[in-house]
Amino acid sequence: MKENVTSRENMKDKLRQYFDGKIVRKDLTKKIKEGANVPV
């Protein structure tokens, strides 16, 4: 299980490195989706 968490963290770091400012967190879009134009 620990390896899976480490792998997930590594993926998040790579995504942030290459796509910083372009990543949309799905959990946050669900909270503010009403009345907001949020790309998903």
N, CA, C and O atoms as CSV, one atom per row, in Angstrom:
chain,resi,resn,atom,element,x,y,z
A,1,MET,N,N,0.830,-1.201,0.000
A,1,MET,CA,C,0.000,0.000,0.000
A,1,MET,C,C,0.870,1.259,0.000
A,1,MET,O,O,0.556,2.241,-0.674
A,2,LYS,N,N,1.955,1.219,0.757
A,2,LYS,CA,C,2.845,2.378,0.834
A,2,LYS,C,C,3.447,2.688,-0.540
A,2,LYS,O,O,3.618,3.854,-0.895
A,3,GLU,N,N,3.765,1.651,-1.304
A,3,GLU,CA,C,4.321,1.854,-2.643
A,3,GLU,C,C,3.321,2.579,-3.539
A,3,GLU,O,O,3.716,3.426,-4.340
A,4,ASN,N,N,2.045,2.261,-3.417
A,4,ASN,CA,C,1.000,2.903,-4.206
A,4,ASN,C,C,0.906,4.387,-3.862
A,4,ASN,O,O,0.746,5.217,-4.757
A,5,VAL,N,N,1.002,4.729,-2.589
A,5,VAL,CA,C,0.951,6.120,-2.157
A,5,VAL,C,C,2.163,6.870,-2.692
A,5,VAL,O,O,2.034,7.998,-3.166
A,6,THR,N,N,3.338,6.253,-2.621
A,6,THR,CA,C,4.556,6.873,-3.130
A,6,THR,C,C,4.465,7.085,-4.626
A,6,THR,O,O,4.862,8.135,-5.131
A,7,SER,N,N,3.948,6.101,-5.340
A,7,SER,CA,C,3.787,6.201,-6.788
A,7,SER,C,C,2.821,7.334,-7.146
A,7,SER,O,O,3.055,8.080,-8.096
A,8,ARG,N,N,1.745,7.454,-6.384
A,8,ARG,CA,C,0.758,8.503,-6.623
A,8,ARG,C,C,1.373,9.882,-6.376
A,8,ARG,O,O,1.133,10.815,-7.142
A,9,GLU,N,N,2.155,10.010,-5.321
A,9,GLU,CA,C,2.814,11.277,-5.022
A,9,GLU,C,C,3.821,11.641,-6.115
A,9,GLU,O,O,3.934,12.806,-6.494
A,10,ASN,N,N,4.547,10.647,-6.620
A,10,ASN,CA,C,5.490,10.888,-7.715
A,10,ASN,C,C,4.759,11.392,-8.961
A,10,ASN,O,O,5.236,12.299,-9.642
A,11,MET,N,N,3.605,10.800,-9.253
A,11,MET,CA,C,2.817,11.220,-10.413
A,11,MET,C,C,2.326,12.653,-10.226
A,11,MET,O,O,2.387,13.456,-11.158
A,12,LYS,N,N,1.841,12.978,-9.030
A,12,LYS,CA,C,1.380,14.338,-8.764
A,12,LYS,C,C,2.516,15.346,-8.940
A,12,LYS,O,O,2.312,16.426,-9.495
A,13,ASP,N,N,3.707,14.990,-8.469
A,13,ASP,CA,C,4.855,15.890,-8.616
A,13,ASP,C,C,5.198,16.117,-10.082
A,13,ASP,O,O,5.485,17.245,-10.485
A,14,LYS,N,N,5.170,15.060,-10.877
A,14,LYS,CA,C,5.467,15.192,-12.307
A,14,LYS,C,C,4.408,16.043,-13.014
A,14,LYS,O,O,4.735,16.887,-13.850
A,15,LEU,N,N,3.146,15.815,-12.673
A,15,LEU,CA,C,2.082,16.607,-13.289
A,15,LEU,C,C,2.228,18.085,-12.938
A,15,LEU,O,O,2.063,18.950,-13.798
A,16,ARG,N,N,2.535,18.369,-11.685
A,16,ARG,CA,C,2.732,19.765,-11.281
A,16,ARG,C,C,3.925,20.384,-11.996
A,16,ARG,O,O,3.893,21.557,-12.370
A,17,GLN,N,N,4.974,19.595,-12.183
A,17,GLN,CA,C,6.177,20.106,-12.846
A,17,GLN,C,C,5.888,20.505,-14.295
A,17,GLN,O,O,6.326,21.563,-14.745
A,18,TYR,N,N,5.164,19.672,-15.014
A,18,TYR,CA,C,4.948,19.907,-16.441
A,18,TYR,C,C,3.671,20.668,-16.770
A,18,TYR,O,O,3.592,21.311,-17.817
A,19,PHE,N,N,2.669,20.607,-15.895
A,19,PHE,CA,C,1.387,21.228,-16.185
A,19,PHE,C,C,0.945,22.190,-15.085
A,19,PHE,O,O,-0.249,22.334,-14.823
A,20,ASP,N,N,1.899,22.840,-14.451
A,20,ASP,CA,C,1.574,23.760,-13.369
A,20,ASP,C,C,0.641,24.860,-13.867
A,20,ASP,O,O,0.907,25.491,-14.890
A,21,GLY,N,N,-0.440,25.084,-13.148
A,21,GLY,CA,C,-1.406,26.100,-13.517
A,21,GLY,C,C,-2.476,25.634,-14.489
A,21,GLY,O,O,-3.376,26.399,-14.833
A,22,LYS,N,N,-2.386,24.383,-14.935
A,22,LYS,CA,C,-3.353,23.861,-15.900
A,22,LYS,C,C,-4.131,22.673,-15.353
A,22,LYS,O,O,-5.004,22.140,-16.038
A,23,ILE,N,N,-3.831,22.256,-14.144
A,23,ILE,CA,C,-4.490,21.105,-13.536
A,23,ILE,C,C,-5.726,21.571,-12.782
A,23,ILE,O,O,-5.668,22.515,-11.994
A,24,VAL,N,N,-6.854,20.893,-13.036
A,24,VAL,CA,C,-8.105,21.212,-12.353
A,24,VAL,C,C,-8.454,20.038,-11.441
A,24,VAL,O,O,-8.615,18.907,-11.901
A,25,ARG,N,N,-8.569,20.315,-10.161
A,25,ARG,CA,C,-8.930,19.269,-9.207
A,25,ARG,C,C,-10.426,19.014,-9.269
A,25,ARG,O,O,-11.223,19.924,-9.041
A,26,LYS,N,N,-10.811,17.781,-9.576
A,26,LYS,CA,C,-12.220,17.420,-9.735
A,26,LYS,C,C,-13.013,17.623,-8.448
A,26,LYS,O,O,-14.174,18.031,-8.498
A,27,ASP,N,N,-12.402,17.344,-7.294
A,27,ASP,CA,C,-13.146,17.491,-6.048
A,27,ASP,C,C,-13.521,18.951,-5.796
A,27,ASP,O,O,-14.582,19.223,-5.233
A,28,LEU,N,N,-12.684,19.878,-6.198
A,28,LEU,CA,C,-12.996,21.291,-6.007
A,28,LEU,C,C,-14.030,21.787,-7.011
A,28,LEU,O,O,-14.843,22.651,-6.681
A,29,THR,N,N,-14.011,21.254,-8.233
A,29,THR,CA,C,-14.990,21.705,-9.233
A,29,THR,C,C,-16.403,21.314,-8.828
A,29,THR,O,O,-17.353,22.040,-9.118
A,30,LYS,N,N,-16.549,20.191,-8.170
A,30,LYS,CA,C,-17.879,19.767,-7.730
A,30,LYS,C,C,-18.430,20.708,-6.680
A,30,LYS,O,O,-19.639,20.932,-6.620
A,31,LYS,N,N,-17.550,21.266,-5.845
A,31,LYS,CA,C,-17.997,22.170,-4.789
A,31,LYS,C,C,-18.456,23.525,-5.327
A,31,LYS,O,O,-19.368,24.136,-4.768
A,32,ILE,N,N,-17.829,24.001,-6.412
A,32,ILE,CA,C,-18.152,25.351,-6.909
A,32,ILE,C,C,-18.833,25.332,-8.273
A,32,ILE,O,O,-18.986,26.382,-8.897
A,33,LYS,N,N,-19.238,24.173,-8.738
A,33,LYS,CA,C,-19.770,24.047,-10.103
A,33,LYS,C,C,-21.040,24.864,-10.336
A,33,LYS,O,O,-21.256,25.351,-11.446
A,34,GLU,N,N,-21.861,25.020,-9.344
A,34,GLU,CA,C,-23.107,25.748,-9.535
A,34,GLU,C,C,-22.830,27.218,-9.801
A,34,GLU,O,O,-22.290,27.921,-8.947
A,35,GLY,N,N,-23.200,27.674,-10.980
A,35,GLY,CA,C,-23.055,29.082,-11.310
A,35,GLY,C,C,-21.654,29.506,-11.727
A,35,GLY,O,O,-21.417,30.692,-11.955
A,36,ALA,N,N,-20.738,28.580,-11.831
A,36,ALA,CA,C,-19.364,28.934,-12.212
A,36,ALA,C,C,-18.987,28.188,-13.486
A,36,ALA,O,O,-19.367,27.033,-13.676
A,37,ASN,N,N,-18.242,28.852,-14.347
A,37,ASN,CA,C,-17.759,28.228,-15.568
A,37,ASN,C,C,-16.364,27.671,-15.291
A,37,ASN,O,O,-15.364,28.376,-15.425
A,38,VAL,N,N,-16.314,26.396,-14.903
A,38,VAL,CA,C,-15.064,25.752,-14.548
A,38,VAL,C,C,-14.773,24.629,-15.535
A,38,VAL,O,O,-15.614,23.750,-15.723
A,39,PRO,N,N,-13.597,24.635,-16.172
A,39,PRO,CA,C,-13.275,23.540,-17.092
A,39,PRO,C,C,-13.121,22.244,-16.327
A,39,PRO,O,O,-12.547,22.221,-15.238
A,40,VAL,N,N,-13.634,21.161,-16.897
A,40,VAL,CA,C,-13.509,19.842,-16.246
A,40,VAL,C,C,-12.945,18.825,-17.206
A,40,VAL,O,O,-12.769,17.663,-16.841
